[in-house]
Amino acid sequence: MAASEALLAAVAKLDMIDLCGRIVADPERNGVRATTAEVLALAMATEGLWAIALETRLLISALDQGAWASLAGVEHQQHVAHQLAHVRDLLAFMPSPIPYHRPTGE
């Protein structure tokens, strides 16, 4: 069953750093007191971070393959560009204090 709009609205309002900090600081007390929205937010974050990790691993692999060739072929360059775009899209949900400037020409 999909999460209700109210539950997703509650998830959107959470401060994930604060939530994680509270649970890490006192897991026996705060872990069991987590609301449904907090548990869902943690599950969604975990799923998203695993997706980022897996796509990053593929990106690193693609970049490694290019390190052995003096001139990467067009197919390899397209593969790397695709992986970069996918990792960038996956990271979009995370606010960052470091501004990202997309290169011109994309």
HELIX and SHEET records of a PDB file:
HELIX    1   1 GLU A    5  ALA A   12  1                                   8    
HELIX    2   2 MET A   16  ALA A   25  1                                  10    
HELIX    3   3 PRO A   27  GLY A   31  3                                   5    
HELIX    4   4 THR A   36  ALA A   67  1                                  32    
HELIX    5   5 VAL A   74  LEU A   91  1                                  18    
END                                                                             
